């Protein structure tokens, strides 16, 4: 049982790592919000969900597991909404999406 | 002038650092603070007040005066914000935008035009920022009740777990501010007008101070909640716990109202008209 939980937690951490890498490496505002919105939400769902399962099945604290589950539900609703609102604000403020610059002459 | 200020700051800073050298070491059990009152609070707070959370017992019962004046400071901040920012004069020079609800057409009405204020077919929208965002509005509508329930939980469980009036009040105020951000300032002021917020922040301080006066009228010291035992129908120790709850509710109401007032005035630059 613990092995499954550990694997799930590592899975969540991989999602988080991907999200962080994406925020650091992507070229502009909109594409950075993509990993920030998706991978962080899913990483959180995986890790927190695993913790809820662990605390329910290994420790028997069902009420605490329920509370963690509630946190999960609210994060799952609000985090994509926040990303949506930020992208919306960027569009309204007139920020243009990044496009690949045309290759300069002399450099291939 | 700048040099003089710098010299003054350096002198004052070095005096402060010199003074702090005389402090007792961090966590010293022989220091005055932990050798006189702290042991009493730690040993006696449960049998005195039947409150499991020691911090709340100290804040709202043993040091009730202190917390009352903290509430009054917050109240004063709200009132000062109204005095500084609020503009009561109606400005004539403005253009307004209205949305015709059945067709979705936006009308721009110049300053001398006739505003369709009372018509149900028109909805006023902000001139700079037009949030017509279904996703954000729906999420807000879904989340706000849960935030409010959580805030009430934090207020009501202040004497059992971490929390209390200040924290719960801030969460309640944040729910209202979230509503104002997701919809607009006018729909928020329709739900909770300026008159109501000012009334509520006064009511919060009144509940706190009134509890103290009630204790005095019942024959004990100001804010000695054990005087409420007869009114609440419980023994004096439980009455102190209930008194803390009453006071926390007052603090929560005051903090919530002040948060909302601050937001209204800052977001609309005192006009309560258009804003985020």
Boltz contact constraints between the chains, C-beta under 6 A:
constraints:
  - contact:
      token1: [A, 81]
      token2: [B, 139]
      max_distance: 6.0
  - contact:
      token1: [A, 84]
      token2: [B, 135]
      max_distance: 6.0
  - contact:
      token1: [A, 85]
      token2: [B, 136]
      max_distance: 6.0
